[in-house]
Amino acid sequence: MGISGYNRPQRRRNLRRGLAVFFILAGLIILLADRQQKSMLASGRLAADDLSSKIMGFIATPVRGIEAIYTGANARSNAFEDAVALRSEVERLRVFENKFLDMQMRVRRFEEMLSFDKSSEISNNRIIARSVNESKGLFVHSALINAGKNKGVKPGYAVMTTDGLYGHVLRSGAVSARVLLLNDINSRISVMDQRSQSRAILVGTNTKHPKLEYVALSADWQIGDRVITSGDGGVLPRGLQIGTVVEAKSGGYAVELFYLQKPVDLVWVYPFTRIANPDLEDAENEAKSSVNNENSRVEDTAQPTLSDPGTSQ
């Protein structure tokens, strides 16, 4: 009993040492596997998005049909009132149509006189897709569309509904893509006032009304103004409609998004080539030229020296 009692503290110390070595080795293994784990998680997300897009597309088909029947019933019940309102609206818009056509003719003449570049950043080629699922939680607002690399969808492309900007492609899988919505807290896009051309950053707040941040003191923003993308930074094309300016509850200005006015079904993905950074292009060209010079120098030194046949005899 005396010997066992004497060895007991030594056994405890050995146990603590063994546990310390075990936890150190486990921590090293976790650190070394961190990068591998990130790539595995990314590929797992894309595979899960592809699978869920097919399942949610199948489930959403009857739901969309029921919504269409309900909407059609409401439209038929209000058909007479809508016809009267539309007739008065057409009569009012005829005056504006004549003014628009006259202004369009003048603008075309001015563009021809000034040799102005009339091309638009908004592409005429659109990729049609269907929004099959929306994730709306406390910390994320995103959507899944049933078009991916198979249709040429790439990260950064703008996604539009029939009413306005929906978001931009966050990542693209084989047959699906994840879209970051405008009201997500991670969303940051450059916008401007269509009336005054004032600039700001539209910041998502995980609510229905994202805020306008980084507004200059001299900027001219008014309630009811239309907000469009400014194209600053070359991230999104200029001129995509977003919503109207409203007063934020916490002060300042917020935006009422157009796409939230009705359920989202069909969307259009706009291909867009971001403006290249000239500094990065110069650096890449210099790196390529230096590599080519080094390769040519190595080839010159590797060639054997040919001796004069007359001197060798």
C-alpha positions as a Markdown table, in Angstrom:
| # | Residue | x | y | z |
|---|---|---|---|---|
| 1 | Met | 0.0 | 0.0 | 0.0 |
| 2 | Gly | 2.9 | 2.4 | 0.7 |
| 3 | Ile | 4.4 | 1.8 | -2.7 |
| 4 | Ser | 1.2 | 2.3 | -4.6 |
| 5 | Gly | 0.5 | 5.5 | -2.6 |
| 6 | Tyr | 3.9 | 6.7 | -3.4 |
| 7 | Asn | 3.5 | 6.2 | -7.2 |
| 8 | Arg | 0.1 | 7.8 | -7.3 |
| 9 | Pro | 1.3 | 11.4 | -7.8 |
| 10 | Gln | 3.7 | 10.2 | -10.4 |
| 11 | Arg | 0.9 | 8.5 | -12.3 |
| 12 | Arg | -1.2 | 11.7 | -12.1 |
| 13 | Arg | 1.7 | 13.8 | -13.5 |
| 14 | Asn | 2.2 | 11.3 | -16.4 |
| 15 | Leu | -1.6 | 11.4 | -17.1 |
| 16 | Arg | -1.6 | 15.2 | -17.3 |
| 17 | Arg | 1.5 | 15.2 | -19.6 |
| 18 | Gly | -0.1 | 12.6 | -21.9 |
| 19 | Leu | -3.3 | 14.7 | -22.1 |
| 20 | Ala | -1.3 | 17.9 | -22.8 |
| 21 | Val | 0.6 | 16.2 | -25.6 |
| 22 | Phe | -2.7 | 14.8 | -27.0 |
| 23 | Phe | -4.4 | 18.2 | -27.1 |
| 24 | Ile | -1.4 | 19.9 | -28.7 |
| 25 | Leu | -1.3 | 17.2 | -31.5 |
| 26 | Ala | -5.0 | 17.6 | -32.0 |
| 27 | Gly | -4.7 | 21.4 | -32.3 |
| 28 | Leu | -1.9 | 21.0 | -34.9 |
| 29 | Ile | -4.0 | 18.6 | -36.9 |
| 30 | Ile | -7.0 | 21.0 | -36.9 |
| 31 | Leu | -4.8 | 23.9 | -38.0 |
| 32 | Leu | -3.2 | 21.9 | -40.8 |
| 33 | Ala | -6.6 | 20.7 | -42.0 |
| 34 | Asp | -8.3 | 24.1 | -41.9 |
| 35 | Arg | -7.5 | 25.1 | -45.5 |
| 36 | Gln | -8.6 | 21.6 | -46.8 |
| 37 | Gln | -11.8 | 21.9 | -44.9 |
| 38 | Lys | -12.6 | 25.3 | -46.4 |
| 39 | Ser | -12.3 | 24.0 | -49.9 |
| 40 | Met | -14.3 | 20.9 | -49.1 |
| 41 | Leu | -17.1 | 23.1 | -47.5 |
| 42 | Ala | -17.2 | 25.3 | -50.6 |
| 43 | Ser | -17.6 | 22.4 | -52.9 |
| 44 | Gly | -20.2 | 20.9 | -50.6 |
| 45 | Arg | -22.2 | 24.1 | -50.7 |
| 46 | Leu | -22.3 | 24.1 | -54.5 |
| 47 | Ala | -23.3 | 20.5 | -54.6 |
| 48 | Ala | -26.1 | 21.1 | -52.0 |
| 49 | Asp | -27.3 | 24.2 | -54.0 |
| 50 | Asp | -27.5 | 22.1 | -57.2 |
| 51 | Leu | -29.5 | 19.4 | -55.5 |
| 52 | Ser | -31.8 | 21.7 | -53.6 |
| 53 | Ser | -32.5 | 23.8 | -56.7 |
| 54 | Lys | -33.9 | 20.7 | -58.5 |
| 55 | Ile | -35.9 | 19.7 | -55.5 |
| 56 | Met | -37.3 | 23.1 | -54.8 |
| 57 | Gly | -38.0 | 23.7 | -58.5 |
| 58 | Phe | -40.2 | 20.5 | -58.5 |
| 59 | Ile | -42.0 | 21.5 | -55.3 |
| 60 | Ala | -42.5 | 25.2 | -56.4 |
| 61 | Thr | -44.3 | 24.3 | -59.6 |
| 62 | Pro | -47.7 | 23.5 | -58.1 |
| 63 | Val | -47.3 | 26.4 | -55.6 |
| 64 | Arg | -46.7 | 28.9 | -58.4 |
| 65 | Gly | -49.8 | 27.5 | -60.2 |
| 66 | Ile | -52.0 | 28.1 | -57.1 |
| 67 | Glu | -50.6 | 31.6 | -56.8 |
| 68 | Ala | -51.4 | 32.3 | -60.4 |
| 69 | Ile | -55.0 | 31.1 | -60.0 |
| 70 | Tyr | -55.5 | 33.2 | -56.9 |
| 71 | Thr | -54.0 | 36.3 | -58.6 |
| 72 | Gly | -56.1 | 35.7 | -61.7 |
| 73 | Ala | -59.3 | 35.5 | -59.7 |
| 74 | Asn | -58.5 | 38.8 | -58.0 |
| 75 | Ala | -57.7 | 40.4 | -61.3 |
| 76 | Arg | -61.0 | 39.3 | -62.9 |
| 77 | Ser | -63.0 | 40.7 | -59.9 |
| 78 | Asn | -61.4 | 44.1 | -60.4 |
| 79 | Ala | -61.4 | 44.1 | -64.2 |
| 80 | Phe | -63.9 | 46.9 | -64.7 |
| 81 | Glu | -62.2 | 49.3 | -62.3 |
| 82 | Asp | -58.8 | 48.5 | -63.9 |
| 83 | Ala | -60.1 | 49.1 | -67.4 |
| 84 | Val | -61.4 | 52.6 | -66.4 |
| 85 | Ala | -58.2 | 53.5 | -64.7 |
| 86 | Leu | -56.1 | 52.3 | -67.6 |
| 87 | Arg | -58.2 | 54.3 | -70.1 |
| 88 | Ser | -57.6 | 57.5 | -68.2 |
| 89 | Glu | -53.9 | 56.6 | -67.8 |
| 90 | Val | -53.5 | 56.1 | -71.5 |
| 91 | Glu | -55.1 | 59.5 | -72.3 |
| 92 | Arg | -52.7 | 61.1 | -69.8 |
| 93 | Leu | -49.6 | 59.4 | -71.2 |
| 94 | Arg | -50.3 | 60.3 | -74.8 |
| 95 | Val | -49.1 | 63.9 | -74.1 |
| 96 | Phe | -45.9 | 62.6 | -72.5 |
| 97 | Glu | -45.4 | 60.2 | -75.4 |
| 98 | Asn | -45.3 | 63.1 | -77.9 |
| 99 | Lys | -42.9 | 65.0 | -75.7 |
| 100 | Phe | -40.7 | 61.9 | -75.3 |
| 101 | Leu | -40.5 | 61.3 | -79.1 |
| 102 | Asp | -39.6 | 64.9 | -79.7 |
| 103 | Met | -36.9 | 64.8 | -77.0 |
| 104 | Gln | -35.6 | 61.5 | -78.3 |
| 105 | Met | -35.2 | 63.0 | -81.8 |
| 106 | Arg | -33.3 | 66.0 | -80.3 |
| 107 | Val | -31.0 | 63.8 | -78.2 |
| 108 | Arg | -30.2 | 61.6 | -81.3 |
| 109 | Arg | -29.2 | 64.7 | -83.3 |
| 110 | Phe | -27.0 | 66.0 | -80.4 |
| 111 | Glu | -25.3 | 62.6 | -80.1 |
| 112 | Glu | -24.6 | 62.5 | -83.8 |
| 113 | Met | -23.2 | 66.0 | -83.7 |
| 114 | Leu | -20.9 | 65.3 | -80.8 |
| 115 | Ser | -20.0 | 61.7 | -81.9 |
| 116 | Phe | -21.1 | 60.5 | -78.5 |
| 117 | Asp | -20.7 | 56.9 | -77.5 |
| 118 | Lys | -24.3 | 55.6 | -77.3 |
| 119 | Ser | -23.5 | 52.2 | -76.1 |
| 120 | Ser | -25.1 | 51.1 | -72.8 |
| 121 | Glu | -23.5 | 49.1 | -70.0 |
| 122 | Ile | -26.7 | 47.0 | -69.7 |
| 123 | Ser | -26.3 | 44.0 | -71.9 |
| 124 | Asn | -29.0 | 43.1 | -74.4 |
| 125 | Asn | -28.3 | 39.4 | -73.8 |
| 126 | Arg | -30.1 | 38.1 | -70.7 |
| 127 | Ile | -30.2 | 34.7 | -69.1 |
| 128 | Ile | -33.6 | 33.7 | -68.0 |
| 129 | Ala | -34.0 | 31.7 | -64.7 |
| 130 | Arg | -36.5 | 30.9 | -62.0 |
| 131 | Ser | -36.1 | 31.8 | -58.3 |
| 132 | Val | -36.8 | 28.4 | -56.7 |
| 133 | Asn | -36.0 | 29.2 | -53.1 |
| 134 | Glu | -35.4 | 32.2 | -50.8 |
| 135 | Ser | -33.5 | 32.0 | -47.5 |
| 136 | Lys | -34.7 | 34.8 | -45.2 |
| 137 | Gly | -33.3 | 34.5 | -41.7 |
| 138 | Leu | -31.9 | 36.8 | -39.0 |
| 139 | Phe | -28.5 | 36.9 | -40.6 |
| 140 | Val | -28.9 | 36.0 | -44.3 |
| 141 | His | -31.1 | 37.0 | -47.2 |
| 142 | Ser | -30.3 | 35.0 | -50.4 |
| 143 | Ala | -32.0 | 33.2 | -53.2 |
| 144 | Leu | -31.4 | 30.1 | -55.3 |
| 145 | Ile | -32.0 | 30.2 | -59.0 |
| 146 | Asn | -32.0 | 27.2 | -61.4 |
| 147 | Ala | -29.3 | 28.5 | -63.8 |
| 148 | Gly | -25.6 | 28.1 | -63.3 |
| 149 | Lys | -22.4 | 27.4 | -65.2 |
| 150 | Asn | -24.5 | 25.4 | -67.7 |
| 151 | Lys | -26.0 | 28.7 | -68.9 |
| 152 | Gly | -23.0 | 30.9 | -68.5 |
| 153 | Val | -23.9 | 32.4 | -65.1 |
| 154 | Lys | -20.8 | 33.7 | -63.3 |
| 155 | Pro | -20.3 | 35.4 | -59.8 |
| 156 | Gly | -20.9 | 39.1 | -59.9 |
| 157 | Tyr | -23.6 | 39.1 | -62.6 |
| 158 | Ala | -26.6 | 41.3 | -61.8 |
| 159 | Val | -30.0 | 39.6 | -61.3 |
| 160 | Met | -33.2 | 41.5 | -62.2 |
| 161 | Thr | -36.9 | 40.9 | -61.8 |
| 162 | Thr | -39.6 | 42.5 | -63.9 |
| 163 | Asp | -39.8 | 45.3 | -61.3 |
| 164 | Gly | -36.2 | 46.0 | -60.4 |
| 165 | Leu | -32.8 | 44.8 | -59.2 |
| 166 | Tyr | -32.9 | 41.5 | -57.2 |
| 167 | Gly | -29.3 | 41.1 | -56.2 |
| 168 | His | -26.1 | 39.8 | -57.7 |
| 169 | Val | -24.7 | 36.3 | -58.1 |
| 170 | Leu | -22.6 | 35.2 | -55.1 |
| 171 | Arg | -21.5 | 31.8 | -56.3 |
| 172 | Ser | -22.3 | 29.7 | -59.3 |
| 173 | Gly | -22.7 | 25.9 | -59.4 |
| 174 | Ala | -23.2 | 23.5 | -62.3 |
| 175 | Val | -27.0 | 24.0 | -62.7 |
| 176 | Ser | -27.8 | 26.6 | -60.0 |
| 177 | Ala | -26.5 | 29.8 | -58.5 |
| 178 | Arg | -26.8 | 31.6 | -55.1 |
| 179 | Val | -27.9 | 35.2 | -55.3 |
| 180 | Leu | -27.2 | 37.7 | -52.6 |
| 181 | Leu | -30.3 | 39.9 | -52.2 |
| 182 | Leu | -30.1 | 43.7 | -51.9 |
| 183 | Asn | -31.5 | 43.7 | -48.3 |
| 184 | Asp | -28.9 | 41.2 | -47.0 |
| 185 | Ile | -26.6 | 42.7 | -44.4 |
| 186 | Asn | -23.5 | 41.9 | -46.5 |
| 187 | Ser | -24.8 | 43.7 | -49.6 |
| 188 | Arg | -23.0 | 46.9 | -50.6 |
| 189 | Ile | -23.6 | 48.5 | -54.0 |
| 190 | Ser | -23.0 | 52.0 | -55.4 |
| 191 | Val | -26.2 | 53.8 | -56.3 |
| 192 | Met | -27.3 | 57.3 | -57.4 |
| 193 | Asp | -30.4 | 59.5 | -57.5 |
| 194 | Gln | -31.9 | 59.4 | -61.0 |
| 195 | Arg | -33.0 | 63.0 | -60.6 |
| 196 | Ser | -30.0 | 64.7 | -59.1 |
| 197 | Gln | -27.2 | 62.2 | -59.9 |
| 198 | Ser | -26.2 | 62.2 | -56.2 |
| 199 | Arg | -24.2 | 59.2 | -55.1 |
| 200 | Ala | -24.4 | 56.9 | -52.1 |
| 201 | Ile | -23.8 | 53.3 | -51.0 |
| 202 | Leu | -26.9 | 51.1 | -50.5 |
| 203 | Val | -26.3 | 49.0 | -47.4 |
| 204 | Gly | -28.4 | 46.0 | -46.6 |
| 205 | Thr | -30.0 | 45.8 | -43.1 |
| 206 | Asn | -31.8 | 42.4 | -43.2 |
| 207 | Thr | -35.0 | 44.4 | -43.4 |
| 208 | Lys | -37.3 | 45.5 | -46.2 |
| 209 | His | -35.6 | 48.9 | -46.4 |
| 210 | Pro | -31.8 | 49.0 | -46.9 |
| 211 | Lys | -30.2 | 52.3 | -46.0 |
| 212 | Leu | -28.3 | 54.9 | -47.9 |
| 213 | Glu | -24.9 | 55.4 | -46.4 |
| 214 | Tyr | -21.9 | 57.6 | -47.1 |
| 215 | Val | -24.2 | 60.4 | -48.3 |
| 216 | Ala | -22.3 | 63.7 | -48.9 |
| 217 | Leu | -23.5 | 66.8 | -47.1 |
| 218 | Ser | -24.1 | 68.6 | -50.4 |
| 219 | Ala | -26.0 | 65.6 | -51.9 |
| 220 | Asp | -29.5 | 66.3 | -53.1 |
| 221 | Trp | -31.8 | 63.4 | -52.0 |
| 222 | Gln | -35.5 | 63.7 | -51.6 |
| 223 | Ile | -38.3 | 61.4 | -50.6 |
| 224 | Gly | -39.8 | 59.7 | -53.6 |
| 225 | Asp | -36.7 | 59.9 | -55.8 |
| 226 | Arg | -35.9 | 56.9 | -57.9 |
| 227 | Val | -32.7 | 55.0 | -57.1 |
| 228 | Ile | -30.6 | 53.3 | -59.8 |
| 229 | Thr | -27.2 | 51.7 | -59.9 |
| 230 | Ser | -24.4 | 54.2 | -60.5 |
| 231 | Gly | -21.9 | 51.8 | -62.1 |
| 232 | Asp | -19.1 | 53.3 | -59.8 |
| 233 | Gly | -16.3 | 50.8 | -59.2 |
| 234 | Gly | -17.3 | 48.8 | -62.3 |
| 235 | Val | -19.0 | 46.2 | -60.1 |
| 236 | Leu | -22.5 | 46.5 | -61.6 |
| 237 | Pro | -23.8 | 48.1 | -64.8 |
| 238 | Arg | -25.2 | 51.6 | -64.6 |
| 239 | Gly | -28.9 | 52.3 | -64.8 |
| 240 | Leu | -30.5 | 49.3 | -63.2 |
| 241 | Gln | -33.6 | 50.5 | -61.3 |
| 242 | Ile | -33.7 | 49.6 | -57.6 |
| 243 | Gly | -36.5 | 51.5 | -55.8 |
| 244 | Thr | -37.6 | 54.8 | -54.3 |
| 245 | Val | -36.2 | 56.9 | -51.5 |
| 246 | Val | -38.1 | 56.8 | -48.2 |
| 247 | Glu | -37.3 | 58.1 | -44.7 |
| 248 | Ala | -35.5 | 55.7 | -42.5 |
| 249 | Lys | -36.8 | 55.0 | -39.0 |
| 250 | Ser | -33.4 | 55.7 | -37.4 |
| 251 | Gly | -32.9 | 58.9 | -39.4 |
| 252 | Gly | -31.5 | 59.5 | -42.8 |
| 253 | Tyr | -32.7 | 57.9 | -46.0 |
| 254 | Ala | -33.7 | 54.3 | -46.9 |
| 255 | Val | -34.9 | 52.7 | -50.1 |
| 256 | Glu | -38.2 | 50.9 | -50.8 |
| 257 | Leu | -37.2 | 48.1 | -53.1 |
| 258 | Phe | -39.2 | 47.5 | -56.3 |
| 259 | Tyr | -38.8 | 43.7 | -56.3 |
| 260 | Leu | -40.5 | 43.4 | -52.9 |
| 261 | Gln | -43.8 | 44.7 | -54.3 |
| 262 | Lys | -44.9 | 41.2 | -55.5 |
| 263 | Pro | -43.7 | 37.5 | -55.3 |
| 264 | Val | -40.6 | 36.8 | -57.3 |
| 265 | Asp | -40.7 | 34.0 | -59.9 |
| 266 | Leu | -38.9 | 34.6 | -63.1 |
| 267 | Val | -35.6 | 36.5 | -63.1 |
| 268 | Trp | -33.1 | 37.7 | -65.6 |
| 269 | Val | -29.3 | 37.4 | -65.2 |
| 270 | Tyr | -27.4 | 40.2 | -66.9 |
| 271 | Pro | -23.9 | 39.2 | -68.1 |
| 272 | Phe | -21.4 | 42.0 | -67.2 |
| 273 | Thr | -17.7 | 42.3 | -67.7 |
| 274 | Arg | -16.1 | 44.3 | -64.9 |
| 275 | Ile | -13.8 | 47.2 | -65.7 |
| 276 | Ala | -10.2 | 46.0 | -65.5 |
| 277 | Asn | -7.8 | 47.7 | -63.2 |
| 278 | Pro | -5.0 | 49.2 | -65.4 |
| 279 | Asp | -2.5 | 48.9 | -62.5 |
| 280 | Leu | -3.1 | 45.2 | -62.3 |
| 281 | Glu | -2.9 | 44.8 | -66.0 |
| 282 | Asp | 0.5 | 46.7 | -66.1 |
| 283 | Ala | 1.8 | 44.5 | -63.3 |
| 284 | Glu | 0.7 | 41.3 | -65.1 |
| 285 | Asn | 2.3 | 42.5 | -68.3 |
| 286 | Glu | 5.6 | 43.3 | -66.5 |
| 287 | Ala | 5.6 | 39.9 | -64.8 |
| 288 | Lys | 5.0 | 38.2 | -68.1 |
| 289 | Ser | 7.7 | 40.1 | -69.9 |
| 290 | Ser | 10.2 | 39.4 | -67.1 |
| 291 | Val | 9.4 | 35.7 | -67.3 |
| 292 | Asn | 9.8 | 35.7 | -71.1 |
| 293 | Asn | 13.2 | 37.5 | -70.8 |
| 294 | Glu | 14.4 | 35.1 | -68.2 |
| 295 | Asn | 13.4 | 32.1 | -70.3 |
| 296 | Ser | 15.1 | 33.5 | -73.4 |
| 297 | Arg | 18.3 | 34.1 | -71.3 |
| 298 | Val | 18.2 | 30.6 | -70.0 |
| 299 | Glu | 17.8 | 29.2 | -73.5 |
| 300 | Asp | 20.8 | 31.3 | -74.8 |
| 301 | Thr | 23.1 | 30.0 | -72.0 |
| 302 | Ala | 21.9 | 26.4 | -72.6 |
| 303 | Gln | 22.9 | 26.4 | -76.3 |
| 304 | Pro | 26.3 | 24.7 | -77.0 |
| 305 | Thr | 29.2 | 26.8 | -78.4 |
| 306 | Leu | 30.0 | 25.7 | -81.9 |
| 307 | Ser | 33.8 | 25.5 | -82.6 |
| 308 | Asp | 35.5 | 26.5 | -85.9 |
| 309 | Pro | 36.1 | 23.3 | -88.0 |
| 310 | Gly | 39.4 | 24.7 | -89.3 |
| 311 | Thr | 40.9 | 25.2 | -85.9 |
| 312 | Ser | 39.9 | 21.7 | -84.7 |
| 313 | Gln | 42.0 | 19.9 | -87.3 |
